[in-house]
Amino acid sequence: MTTLTNKTAIVTGASSGIGYATAKLFAREGANLVVAARRADGLNALVAEIEQAGGRAVAVAGDVRDEGLARALVETAVDAFGGLDIAFNNAGTNGEMGPTPEVSLEGWNEALAVNLTAAFLGAKHQIPAMLDRGGGSLIFTSTFVGHTVGMPGVASYAASKAGLIGLTKSLAAEFGPKGIRVNALLPGGTDTPMAEAWVSTPEARAFVEGLHALKRRARPEEIARSALYLASDASSFTTGAALLVDGGVSINRT
């Protein structure tokens, strides 16, 4: 038996990068998938891949800042597959980057809306469905940036992603007695389309890779395996954690 047999999972930000890799891995491990992103074409391609491999998935395109999408994802999970067991709230944005005095209020608000408020909206609707199942696993994608490492020029990104860790700990304490585990996944530099803004030149790529103890960036599939750990019963006594999967960037000084 695979690790997520008879489980249903929501994955946001699923049209590329970590979300795409995680959705495919969850499906291979037996989960039914409800996948979300803004780009319907990417989602449809993902669903086709999952179904071709014998899995089950439904795509719902939309913006995670919209509470209506959060509600629709849960309703789809219940209607299509009978309930909800796992939610990987992974969608995110770099936000407006640059010297902090030059960051616009609109840029700041957008980063908080996509990275933090959308996660709250997801959890708000996902938790009641998980309670109906007697428990579940709620996962947020945060980052080491603003947690173990400070970096210049990314104030809105760092603040919004660090806020996810506070949300994680609060929800873990609130709903642990009711069987819901809540954890934050903190990837290091990962080879994804969103990360290209950080490595736009060969020099920047080499610098970012050198920050890590492993001297490379992660593949999305590597981060997906840690998401699988948090989603599955392998992490049955893990909650309220900020799980670093960062290639040693948080401890590296070489």
C-alpha positions as CSV (number, residue, x, y, z in Angstrom):
1,M,0.0,0.0,0.0
2,T,1.3,3.5,-0.8
3,T,1.5,6.1,1.9
4,L,-1.5,8.2,1.0
5,T,-4.0,5.6,-0.2
6,N,-7.6,6.8,0.3
7,K,-6.4,10.3,1.2
8,T,-7.5,13.5,-0.5
9,A,-5.2,16.4,-0.8
10,I,-5.4,20.0,-1.9
11,V,-2.2,21.5,-3.5
12,T,-2.0,25.1,-4.4
13,G,0.6,26.7,-6.7
14,A,0.5,23.4,-8.5
15,S,1.1,24.4,-12.1
16,S,4.9,24.5,-11.7
17,G,7.8,24.1,-9.3
18,I,7.4,22.6,-5.9
19,G,3.6,22.4,-6.2
20,Y,3.7,20.5,-9.5
21,A,6.3,18.0,-8.2
22,T,4.4,17.5,-4.9
23,A,1.0,16.9,-6.6
24,K,2.6,14.3,-8.9
25,L,4.3,12.6,-5.9
26,F,1.1,12.6,-3.8
27,A,-0.8,11.1,-6.7
28,R,1.8,8.3,-7.1
29,E,1.5,7.7,-3.4
30,G,-2.2,7.0,-3.8
31,A,-3.9,10.4,-3.0
32,N,-6.8,12.0,-4.8
33,L,-5.8,15.5,-5.8
34,V,-7.5,18.9,-6.0
35,V,-4.9,21.1,-7.6
36,A,-5.0,24.9,-7.9
37,A,-3.1,27.7,-9.6
38,R,-3.9,30.8,-11.7
39,R,-2.9,29.1,-15.0
40,A,-5.5,26.7,-16.2
41,D,-3.2,25.3,-18.9
42,G,-0.5,24.2,-16.5
43,L,-3.1,22.6,-14.2
44,N,-4.8,20.8,-17.1
45,A,-1.4,19.4,-18.2
46,L,-0.7,18.3,-14.6
47,V,-4.1,16.5,-14.3
48,A,-3.5,14.8,-17.6
49,E,-0.2,13.5,-16.4
50,I,-1.7,12.2,-13.1
51,E,-4.6,10.5,-14.9
52,Q,-2.3,9.0,-17.5
53,A,-0.3,7.4,-14.6
54,G,-3.6,6.0,-13.1
55,G,-4.2,8.7,-10.5
56,R,-7.2,10.9,-9.9
57,A,-7.1,14.7,-9.9
58,V,-9.4,17.7,-10.4
59,A,-8.1,21.2,-11.4
60,V,-9.6,24.4,-10.1
61,A,-8.0,27.6,-11.5
62,G,-8.1,30.8,-9.6
63,D,-6.2,33.3,-7.4
64,V,-5.4,32.2,-3.8
65,R,-6.2,35.7,-2.6
66,D,-9.8,35.0,-3.4
67,E,-11.7,33.4,-0.5
68,G,-14.1,32.0,-3.0
69,L,-11.3,29.8,-4.4
70,A,-10.4,28.6,-0.9
71,R,-14.0,27.6,-0.4
72,A,-14.3,26.0,-3.9
73,L,-11.2,23.9,-3.4
74,V,-12.7,22.3,-0.3
75,E,-16.1,21.9,-1.8
76,T,-14.5,20.2,-4.8
77,A,-12.5,17.8,-2.5
78,V,-15.7,16.9,-0.7
79,D,-17.9,16.6,-3.8
80,A,-15.4,14.7,-6.0
81,F,-13.6,12.5,-3.4
82,G,-15.8,12.6,-0.2
83,G,-13.7,14.7,2.1
84,L,-10.3,16.3,2.8
85,D,-7.3,14.9,4.6
86,I,-4.3,17.0,3.5
87,A,-3.7,20.6,2.4
88,F,-0.4,21.8,1.0
89,N,-0.8,25.6,0.9
90,N,2.1,26.2,-1.3
91,A,1.3,29.1,-3.6
92,G,3.5,32.1,-3.1
93,T,5.2,35.1,-4.7
94,N,8.6,36.9,-4.3
95,G,6.8,40.2,-4.0
96,E,8.3,43.5,-4.9
97,M,12.1,43.2,-4.4
98,G,14.6,46.0,-3.9
99,P,15.7,48.5,-1.3
100,T,13.0,48.6,1.4
101,P,12.4,52.4,1.3
102,E,11.6,52.0,-2.4
103,V,9.1,49.2,-2.0
104,S,5.5,50.4,-2.7
105,L,2.7,49.9,-0.3
106,E,0.9,48.0,-3.1
107,G,3.9,45.7,-3.4
108,W,4.1,45.1,0.3
109,N,0.3,44.3,0.5
110,E,0.5,41.9,-2.5
111,A,3.2,39.8,-0.8
112,L,1.2,39.6,2.4
113,A,-2.0,38.8,0.6
114,V,-0.5,36.0,-1.5
115,N,2.0,34.5,1.0
116,L,0.2,34.9,4.3
117,T,-3.5,36.0,4.0
118,A,-4.2,33.3,1.3
119,A,-2.8,30.7,3.7
120,F,-5.1,31.8,6.4
121,L,-8.0,31.7,4.0
122,G,-7.1,28.2,2.9
123,A,-6.8,27.0,6.5
124,K,-10.1,28.7,7.4
125,H,-12.0,26.5,5.0
126,Q,-9.8,23.4,5.1
127,I,-9.8,22.9,8.9
128,P,-13.6,22.3,9.2
129,A,-13.4,19.7,6.4
130,M,-10.5,17.9,8.1
131,L,-12.4,18.0,11.4
132,D,-15.2,16.1,9.6
133,R,-12.7,13.4,8.8
134,G,-11.4,13.2,12.4
135,G,-8.1,15.0,11.6
136,G,-5.6,15.8,8.9
137,S,-2.4,17.4,7.9
138,L,-2.1,21.1,7.0
139,I,1.2,22.2,5.4
140,F,2.4,25.7,4.5
141,T,5.4,26.6,2.3
142,S,7.5,29.1,4.2
143,T,11.3,29.7,3.8
144,F,14.5,30.2,5.7
145,V,14.6,33.8,4.6
146,G,13.5,35.9,7.5
147,H,13.6,32.9,9.8
148,T,17.2,31.7,10.1
149,V,18.8,34.1,7.5
150,G,18.3,37.8,6.8
151,M,18.7,38.9,3.3
152,P,18.6,42.4,1.9
153,G,16.0,43.6,-0.6
154,V,13.3,41.1,0.2
155,A,11.5,42.7,3.2
156,S,7.9,41.9,2.1
157,Y,8.8,38.3,1.1
158,A,10.6,37.7,4.4
159,A,7.9,39.2,6.6
160,S,5.1,37.4,4.9
161,K,6.8,34.0,4.9
162,A,7.9,34.4,8.5
163,G,4.3,35.2,9.4
164,L,3.4,31.7,8.1
165,I,5.5,30.2,10.9
166,G,3.5,32.0,13.5
167,L,0.3,30.9,11.9
168,T,1.6,27.3,11.8
169,K,2.4,27.3,15.5
170,S,-0.9,28.9,16.5
171,L,-3.0,26.5,14.4
172,A,-1.0,23.5,15.6
173,A,-1.8,24.4,19.3
174,E,-5.4,25.1,18.5
175,F,-6.3,22.0,16.5
176,G,-3.8,19.4,17.8
177,P,-6.3,18.1,20.3
178,K,-8.7,17.5,17.5
179,G,-6.3,15.5,15.4
180,I,-5.0,18.1,12.9
181,R,-1.3,18.5,12.5
182,V,0.0,21.8,11.2
183,N,3.6,22.3,9.9
184,A,5.6,24.7,7.8
185,L,8.0,23.5,5.2
186,L,11.1,25.8,4.7
187,P,12.9,25.0,1.5
188,G,16.3,26.3,0.6
189,G,17.1,27.6,-2.9
190,T,15.1,25.5,-5.4
191,D,15.2,25.3,-9.1
192,T,11.8,26.7,-9.9
193,P,10.4,29.4,-12.2
194,M,9.7,31.6,-9.2
195,A,13.3,31.4,-8.0
196,E,14.7,32.7,-11.3
197,A,14.4,36.3,-10.0
198,W,17.1,35.3,-7.4
199,V,19.5,33.7,-10.0
200,S,19.0,35.9,-13.1
201,T,22.7,35.8,-14.0
202,P,25.4,33.1,-13.9
203,E,27.1,35.1,-11.1
204,A,23.9,35.2,-9.0
205,R,23.3,31.5,-9.6
206,A,26.8,30.7,-8.3
207,F,26.4,33.0,-5.3
208,V,23.1,31.4,-4.3
209,E,24.4,27.9,-4.8
210,G,27.4,28.7,-2.7
211,L,25.3,29.8,0.2
212,H,24.2,26.2,0.8
213,A,26.4,23.7,2.6
214,L,25.6,21.3,-0.3
215,K,26.7,23.9,-2.8
216,R,23.7,23.5,-5.0
217,R,20.0,24.3,-5.2
218,A,17.3,21.7,-4.7
219,R,15.3,20.0,-7.3
220,P,11.5,20.5,-6.8
221,E,11.2,16.7,-6.4
222,E,13.5,16.8,-3.3
223,I,11.3,19.3,-1.6
224,A,8.2,17.3,-2.6
225,R,9.5,14.3,-0.7
226,S,9.7,16.4,2.5
227,A,6.1,17.6,1.9
228,L,5.1,13.9,1.6
229,Y,6.7,13.2,5.0
230,L,4.6,16.0,6.6
231,A,1.4,14.8,4.7
232,S,1.8,11.2,5.7
233,D,1.6,9.1,8.9
234,A,5.4,9.0,8.9
235,S,5.2,12.4,10.7
236,S,2.3,11.4,13.0
237,F,4.0,13.0,16.1
238,T,5.2,16.1,14.2
239,T,3.2,19.3,14.6
240,G,4.0,23.0,15.0
241,A,7.4,22.5,13.2
242,A,9.3,24.8,11.0
243,L,11.0,22.0,9.0
244,L,14.2,23.2,7.3
245,V,14.8,21.5,4.0
246,D,17.4,24.1,3.0
247,G,20.6,22.2,1.9
248,G,22.3,23.6,5.0
249,V,22.0,27.3,4.1
250,S,20.9,28.1,7.6
251,I,24.1,26.7,9.2
252,N,26.7,27.3,6.4
253,R,29.6,29.7,6.8
254,T,31.9,28.4,4.1
